[in-house]
Amino acid sequence: MDLRWKRYSVTKGVLFRMSFFLPIVIEKLERRRELQ
């Protein structure tokens, strides 16, 4: 029970970080595409 909860919280944290960083990465890729 505890292990499963730990894994769930870690997955939640990773998803939260991804949702925060993904727009920044996409924006950088779009700018790089415009420069070329």
N, CA, C and O atoms as a Maestro MAE file, in Angstrom:
{
 s_m_m2io_version
 :::
 2.0.0
}

f_m_ct {
 s_m_title
 :::
 protein
 m_atom[144] {
  # First column is atom index #
  i_m_mmod_type
  r_m_x_coord
  r_m_y_coord
  r_m_z_coord
  i_m_residue_number
  s_m_chain_name
  s_m_pdb_residue_name
  s_m_pdb_atom_name
  i_m_atomic_number
  :::
  1 25 0.854 -1.200 0.000 1 A "MET " " N  " 7
  2 3 0.000 0.000 0.000 1 A "MET " " CA " 6
  3 2 0.888 1.247 0.000 1 A "MET " " C  " 6
  4 15 0.682 2.169 -0.790 1 A "MET " " O  " 8
  5 25 1.873 1.261 0.894 2 A "ASP " " N  " 7
  6 3 2.738 2.441 0.996 2 A "ASP " " CA " 6
  7 2 3.578 2.601 -0.269 2 A "ASP " " C  " 6
  8 15 3.751 3.711 -0.772 2 A "ASP " " O  " 8
  9 25 4.105 1.469 -0.785 3 A "LEU " " N  " 7
  10 3 4.946 1.527 -1.979 3 A "LEU " " CA " 6
  11 2 4.146 2.058 -3.165 3 A "LEU " " C  " 6
  12 15 4.633 2.878 -3.943 3 A "LEU " " O  " 8
  13 25 2.906 1.574 -3.287 4 A "ARG " " N  " 7
  14 3 2.071 2.008 -4.405 4 A "ARG " " CA " 6
  15 2 1.799 3.505 -4.302 4 A "ARG " " C  " 6
  16 15 1.829 4.210 -5.311 4 A "ARG " " O  " 8
  17 25 1.539 3.988 -3.109 5 A "TRP " " N  " 7
  18 3 1.266 5.418 -2.917 5 A "TRP " " CA " 6
  19 2 2.503 6.239 -3.257 5 A "TRP " " C  " 6
  20 15 2.405 7.315 -3.846 5 A "TRP " " O  " 8
  21 25 3.676 5.713 -2.876 6 A "LYS " " N  " 7
  22 3 4.925 6.413 -3.166 6 A "LYS " " CA " 6
  23 2 5.104 6.544 -4.681 6 A "LYS " " C  " 6
  24 15 5.424 7.618 -5.191 6 A "LYS " " O  " 8
  25 25 4.892 5.439 -5.382 7 A "ARG " " N  " 7
  26 3 5.053 5.455 -6.835 7 A "ARG " " CA " 6
  27 2 4.054 6.406 -7.470 7 A "ARG " " C  " 6
  28 15 4.385 7.104 -8.428 7 A "ARG " " O  " 8
  29 25 2.831 6.441 -6.944 8 A "TYR " " N  " 7
  30 3 1.797 7.327 -7.482 8 A "TYR " " CA " 6
  31 2 2.192 8.785 -7.306 8 A "TYR " " C  " 6
  32 15 2.031 9.594 -8.220 8 A "TYR " " O  " 8
  33 25 2.712 9.120 -6.126 9 A "SER " " N  " 7
  34 3 3.093 10.509 -5.865 9 A "SER " " CA " 6
  35 2 4.275 10.908 -6.744 9 A "SER " " C  " 6
  36 15 4.343 12.043 -7.216 9 A "SER " " O  " 8
  37 25 5.209 9.978 -6.967 10 A "VAL " " N  " 7
  38 3 6.358 10.270 -7.833 10 A "VAL " " CA " 6
  39 2 5.879 10.505 -9.261 10 A "VAL " " C  " 6
  40 15 6.315 11.450 -9.919 10 A "VAL " " O  " 8
  41 25 4.973 9.635 -9.742 11 A "THR " " N  " 7
  42 3 4.440 9.802 -11.095 11 A "THR " " CA " 6
  43 2 3.718 11.130 -11.216 11 A "THR " " C  " 6
  44 15 3.838 11.813 -12.233 11 A "THR " " O  " 8
  45 25 2.964 11.504 -10.181 12 A "LYS " " N  " 7
  46 3 2.243 12.771 -10.193 12 A "LYS " " CA " 6
  47 2 3.226 13.934 -10.278 12 A "LYS " " C  " 6
  48 15 2.996 14.892 -11.016 12 A "LYS " " O  " 8
  49 25 4.318 13.851 -9.526 13 A "GLY " " N  " 7
  50 3 5.317 14.916 -9.553 13 A "GLY " " CA " 6
  51 2 5.974 15.032 -10.919 13 A "GLY " " C  " 6
  52 15 6.212 16.135 -11.411 13 A "GLY " " O  " 8
  53 25 6.266 13.880 -11.535 14 A "VAL " " N  " 7
  54 3 6.894 13.896 -12.861 14 A "VAL " " CA " 6
  55 2 5.942 14.510 -13.877 14 A "VAL " " C  " 6
  56 15 6.347 15.332 -14.699 14 A "VAL " " O  " 8
  57 25 4.674 14.108 -13.819 15 A "LEU " " N  " 7
  58 3 3.691 14.663 -14.754 15 A "LEU " " CA " 6
  59 2 3.550 16.164 -14.550 15 A "LEU " " C  " 6
  60 15 3.412 16.913 -15.517 15 A "LEU " " O  " 8
  61 25 3.585 16.607 -13.292 16 A "PHE " " N  " 7
  62 3 3.462 18.040 -13.005 16 A "PHE " " CA " 6
  63 2 4.647 18.795 -13.591 16 A "PHE " " C  " 6
  64 15 4.485 19.862 -14.184 16 A "PHE " " O  " 8
  65 25 5.848 18.226 -13.418 17 A "ARG " " N  " 7
  66 3 7.044 18.874 -13.959 17 A "ARG " " CA " 6
  67 2 7.004 18.901 -15.479 17 A "ARG " " C  " 6
  68 15 7.352 19.907 -16.098 17 A "ARG " " O  " 8
  69 25 6.576 17.785 -16.085 18 A "MET " " N  " 7
  70 3 6.492 17.720 -17.550 18 A "MET " " CA " 6
  71 2 5.521 18.763 -18.064 18 A "MET " " C  " 6
  72 15 5.805 19.448 -19.047 18 A "MET " " O  " 8
  73 25 4.363 18.889 -17.400 19 A "SER " " N  " 7
  74 3 3.361 19.855 -17.853 19 A "SER " " CA " 6
  75 2 3.882 21.274 -17.707 19 A "SER " " C  " 6
  76 15 3.408 22.181 -18.390 19 A "SER " " O  " 8
  77 25 4.864 21.477 -16.815 20 A "PHE " " N  " 7
  78 3 5.438 22.810 -16.640 20 A "PHE " " CA " 6
  79 2 6.525 23.078 -17.682 20 A "PHE " " C  " 6
  80 15 6.622 24.180 -18.221 20 A "PHE " " O  " 8
  81 25 7.350 22.046 -17.963 21 A "PHE " " N  " 7
  82 3 8.490 22.249 -18.866 21 A "PHE " " CA " 6
  83 2 8.113 22.108 -20.336 21 A "PHE " " C  " 6
  84 15 8.741 22.724 -21.197 21 A "PHE " " O  " 8
  85 25 7.086 21.298 -20.633 22 A "LEU " " N  " 7
  86 3 6.741 21.015 -22.025 22 A "LEU " " CA " 6
  87 2 6.461 22.273 -22.832 22 A "LEU " " C  " 6
  88 15 6.998 22.399 -23.933 22 A "LEU " " O  " 8
  89 25 5.643 23.223 -22.345 23 A "PRO " " N  " 7
  90 3 5.387 24.442 -23.132 23 A "PRO " " CA " 6
  91 2 6.660 25.223 -23.425 23 A "PRO " " C  " 6
  92 15 6.793 25.799 -24.504 23 A "PRO " " O  " 8
  93 25 7.597 25.252 -22.485 24 A "ILE " " N  " 7
  94 3 8.851 25.982 -22.695 24 A "ILE " " CA " 6
  95 2 9.655 25.307 -23.799 24 A "ILE " " C  " 6
  96 15 10.207 25.981 -24.668 24 A "ILE " " O  " 8
  97 25 9.722 23.981 -23.767 25 A "VAL " " N  " 7
  98 3 10.472 23.241 -24.787 25 A "VAL " " CA " 6
  99 2 9.842 23.449 -26.156 25 A "VAL " " C  " 6
  100 15 10.547 23.662 -27.143 25 A "VAL " " O  " 8
  101 25 8.509 23.387 -26.217 26 A "ILE " " N  " 7
  102 3 7.810 23.579 -27.490 26 A "ILE " " CA " 6
  103 2 8.082 24.974 -28.023 26 A "ILE " " C  " 6
  104 15 8.309 25.151 -29.220 26 A "ILE " " O  " 8
  105 25 8.060 25.966 -27.141 27 A "GLU " " N  " 7
  106 3 8.312 27.344 -27.571 27 A "GLU " " CA " 6
  107 2 9.721 27.472 -28.144 27 A "GLU " " C  " 6
  108 15 9.916 28.132 -29.164 27 A "GLU " " O  " 8
  109 25 10.703 26.847 -27.495 28 A "LYS " " N  " 7
  110 3 12.082 26.905 -27.995 28 A "LYS " " CA " 6
  111 2 12.179 26.238 -29.361 28 A "LYS " " C  " 6
  112 15 12.851 26.746 -30.258 28 A "LYS " " O  " 8
  113 25 11.502 25.087 -29.520 29 A "LEU " " N  " 7
  114 3 11.542 24.398 -30.807 29 A "LEU " " CA " 6
  115 2 10.907 25.252 -31.894 29 A "LEU " " C  " 6
  116 15 11.410 25.302 -33.017 29 A "LEU " " O  " 8
  117 25 9.810 25.920 -31.573 30 A "GLU " " N  " 7
  118 3 9.146 26.777 -32.559 30 A "GLU " " CA " 6
  119 2 10.057 27.927 -32.967 30 A "GLU " " C  " 6
  120 15 10.136 28.258 -34.150 30 A "GLU " " O  " 8
  121 25 10.744 28.539 -32.011 31 A "ARG " " N  " 7
  122 3 11.647 29.652 -32.327 31 A "ARG " " CA " 6
  123 2 12.796 29.175 -33.201 31 A "ARG " " C  " 6
  124 15 13.192 29.858 -34.145 31 A "ARG " " O  " 8
  125 25 13.332 27.995 -32.882 32 A "ARG " " N  " 7
  126 3 14.442 27.453 -33.662 32 A "ARG " " CA " 6
  127 2 13.987 27.189 -35.093 32 A "ARG " " C  " 6
  128 15 14.746 27.398 -36.039 32 A "ARG " " O  " 8
  129 25 12.749 26.729 -35.248 33 A "ARG " " N  " 7
  130 3 12.206 26.447 -36.571 33 A "ARG " " CA " 6
  131 2 12.058 27.746 -37.363 33 A "ARG " " C  " 6
  132 15 12.293 27.773 -38.571 33 A "ARG " " O  " 8
  133 25 11.669 28.819 -36.679 34 A "GLU " " N  " 7
  134 3 11.502 30.104 -37.358 34 A "GLU " " CA " 6
  135 2 12.843 30.660 -37.814 34 A "GLU " " C  " 6
  136 15 12.925 31.288 -38.870 34 A "GLU " " O  " 8
  137 25 13.897 30.437 -37.029 35 A "LEU " " N  " 7
  138 3 15.215 30.976 -37.373 35 A "LEU " " CA " 6
  139 2 15.772 30.308 -38.628 35 A "LEU " " C  " 6
  140 15 16.442 30.960 -39.429 35 A "LEU " " O  " 8
  141 25 15.506 29.026 -38.804 36 A "GLN " " N  " 7
  142 3 16.060 28.310 -39.957 36 A "GLN " " CA " 6
  143 2 15.407 28.732 -41.256 36 A "GLN " " C  " 6
  144 15 15.761 28.222 -42.319 36 A "GLN " " O  " 8
  :::
 }
 m_bond[143] {
  # First column is bond index #
  i_m_from
  i_m_to
  i_m_order
  :::
  1 1 2 1
  2 2 3 1
  3 3 4 2
  4 3 5 1
  5 5 6 1
  6 6 7 1
  7 7 8 2
  8 7 9 1
  9 9 10 1
  10 10 11 1
  11 11 12 2
  12 11 13 1
  13 13 14 1
  14 14 15 1
  15 15 16 2
  16 15 17 1
  17 17 18 1
  18 18 19 1
  19 19 20 2
  20 19 21 1
  21 21 22 1
  22 22 23 1
  23 23 24 2
  24 23 25 1
  25 25 26 1
  26 26 27 1
  27 27 28 2
  28 27 29 1
  29 29 30 1
  30 30 31 1
  31 31 32 2
  32 31 33 1
  33 33 34 1
  34 34 35 1
  35 35 36 2
  36 35 37 1
  37 37 38 1
  38 38 39 1
  39 39 40 2
  40 39 41 1
  41 41 42 1
  42 42 43 1
  43 43 44 2
  44 43 45 1
  45 45 46 1
  46 46 47 1
  47 47 48 2
  48 47 49 1
  49 49 50 1
  50 50 51 1
  51 51 52 2
  52 51 53 1
  53 53 54 1
  54 54 55 1
  55 55 56 2
  56 55 57 1
  57 57 58 1
  58 58 59 1
  59 59 60 2
  60 59 61 1
  61 61 62 1
  62 62 63 1
  63 63 64 2
  64 63 65 1
  65 65 66 1
  66 66 67 1
  67 67 68 2
  68 67 69 1
  69 69 70 1
  70 70 71 1
  71 71 72 2
  72 71 73 1
  73 73 74 1
  74 74 75 1
  75 75 76 2
  76 75 77 1
  77 77 78 1
  78 78 79 1
  79 79 80 2
  80 79 81 1
  81 81 82 1
  82 82 83 1
  83 83 84 2
  84 83 85 1
  85 85 86 1
  86 86 87 1
  87 87 88 2
  88 87 89 1
  89 89 90 1
  90 90 91 1
  91 91 92 2
  92 91 93 1
  93 93 94 1
  94 94 95 1
  95 95 96 2
  96 95 97 1
  97 97 98 1
  98 98 99 1
  99 99 100 2
  100 99 101 1
  101 101 102 1
  102 102 103 1
  103 103 104 2
  104 103 105 1
  105 105 106 1
  106 106 107 1
  107 107 108 2
  108 107 109 1
  109 109 110 1
  110 110 111 1
  111 111 112 2
  112 111 113 1
  113 113 114 1
  114 114 115 1
  115 115 116 2
  116 115 117 1
  117 117 118 1
  118 118 119 1
  119 119 120 2
  120 119 121 1
  121 121 122 1
  122 122 123 1
  123 123 124 2
  124 123 125 1
  125 125 126 1
  126 126 127 1
  127 127 128 2
  128 127 129 1
  129 129 130 1
  130 130 131 1
  131 131 132 2
  132 131 133 1
  133 133 134 1
  134 134 135 1
  135 135 136 2
  136 135 137 1
  137 137 138 1
  138 138 139 1
  139 139 140 2
  140 139 141 1
  141 141 142 1
  142 142 143 1
  143 143 144 2
  :::
 }
}
